[in-house]
Amino acid sequence: MTVDVSGHYYGLSGSSYVDGGGADVDLNAYGLISQNAYEYGSPNHAIDSWGRDESMKFSFSKLVSLTGTYISWAYSNYGSASWDVFKDGELATVGSGSGWKNLGLGESDNFAIGTRTQTFGCGYRHMYTCYDQSAIKIKKIVVNYDPTPVPLPATGLMLLTALGAVGLRRRKG
């Protein structure tokens, strides 16, 4: 099985993933190399929503189930860093914070994990719009898949033939 990892700017149309172009992936730092990378609380190369919303997309050569992910670092300018998980281009779940996260998503050949800017009312009587921007680093993802079964008919036939030959030999002897 092979996996392709790519970086993307993205947005949402309802709950659907909208690809907004590519960002370079830094697999050594588990993040993206982009022009809007957050620089204050962590080294660069995070998946972040400063400037443009970003995601890391995982495409597999076979159907897999995404069982979990480990977010090694998470930051938000308001509260807990939130992040989105997409399956087949649809928003599957929203996570927050760092550490191991069980996902238990069913079979697909592509998933994406990203952060986006979220707005909310703040200030006196929510007079102002505040922007919650998050940044994360993905340490690992865990997938399950059924390996291609190895055909055994020829091996089984050879075993039965050998056992039959041993049985005949014992009878004659």
N, C-alpha and C positions, 0 to 999 in steps of 0.2 A: 504494500500500500504506500502511496506517496501523499504528501501534503504540500500545498503551496500556501505561503503566508504573504499577504500583501497589505499595504497601508492605504487608507482611503479617507478623504473628507466626506462627510455624509450629512444628511438631514432626514427629517421624518415627514412623510405625507400621510397623515393619519397615524397608523401604526406600521407603515411600510418603510423599509430602508430605501433611501434615495442616494445613489452613488454620486458624489460630487467631485470626482477626480482622485488621482493617486498621490500618496505620500510615501516617502522612502522608509523602509523598515530597518530598524537596528536590532537584530536578533540578540546581540550580546547584552544589550541593556533592556530587552523586553519592551521596547517602545517604538516610537516613530521618530524619524528625523524630519522635522517640519519647521517652517518659518515662524510659527506662532507658539513654539514650545515654551512651557513655563520654566522659569529660571531661578525662582527665589527659594522655594522650600526643598528642592531636590535637584540633582543633576538633570541636565536636559534629557531628551529622548524619552519622554513619557507620552502616553496617549492622553491628550488633554483637549479641553474645549476653549482654550484661550484663543480668540480670533475665530477659528473655524472648528467645527465639531469634527472629531477624528475617530476612526475605528481601525482595528486590526482584523482582517478577514482570513479565515482558515478554510481552504478548499481541499477536499479529500478525493482520492481516486475511487473510493468505495463509500457506501453508506456507513455512517458511524453514529453512535449515540454520545452526545456530549454529557458526561456525568458530572464534571466539576471543573473548577479553575482555581488557581492560587494567585491572588492579587498580592504582590510583594510590597507594594507601596501605594497609598492613596492619599489624596489631598483635596480639600475643598475650601473655598474662601468663606462658605457658610455651612457649618455642620459637617455631616458625614459625606464623603465623596460618593456620588452615585454614578452608576454605569449601566449601559444597556447591553442585552444579549439578544442577537437576532438569529433566527433559524429560517433558512430559505427566504430571506429578505423580509420577514415579518418579525416584529418585536415579540420576543418569547418571554422575557422576564427582565426585571430591573433589579440590580443588586446595589449594595453600598458597602463602603469600608474596605479594609484589607483582610488578608488571611484566606483560609480555605473556604470555598463556597460550593455547596452541593447544588447542582443544576438539574440533573435528571431529564435532559431534553431528549426526545425521541430521535429516530433516524433521519439523517440528512447528509448531503455531501458538502454543505457549506454553512458555516456559522460566522458571526462577527461579534466582536466585543468593542464597545466604544463609549465615549463620554460626550455629552452635549450640554450646552448652556441652558439652564432653566431659569425662568423669570418668576418672580413673586412680588406681591405688594409688601412694602416695608415702610418704616418711618411712622410718624404720627398718623393714625387712622389709615395706614397703607397708602399714603399720598404719593409715594415714590415707587418706581419699579427697580427692584434689585436683581442682580444677575448672579446666580450661583454657578460657578465654573469649577469643574472637577478635573483631576489628573490621576491616572493610574499607571501602574506597570504590571504586566502579566508575567508571572514567573513560570507557570505551566498550565496546560490544559490536559484533562484526562478524557479519553474517548474509549468506548467499547465497540467492537465490531466482530462479526462472524467471519473467520478466515475461510477462504475458498477450500471446500473439502477436497481431499486428495482421493482420486478414484482408486479403489482397492480390488476391483473384480479380478484382475490378472493375478494379484498376490494371493487372494483367497482361493482361486482355482489351483494355483501351484501348491498351496498348503494342503488342500483336500487331496490332491494327487499324491503328494508325499506321504500323507497319513494312510491313504489307501494302499500304497506300495509297501509301507511298513507292516500294515495289517496282513497283506497277502504273504509277505516274507515270513511272518511269524507262523502263519498257518501251514506253510510248506515245511517249515523247519522243525 
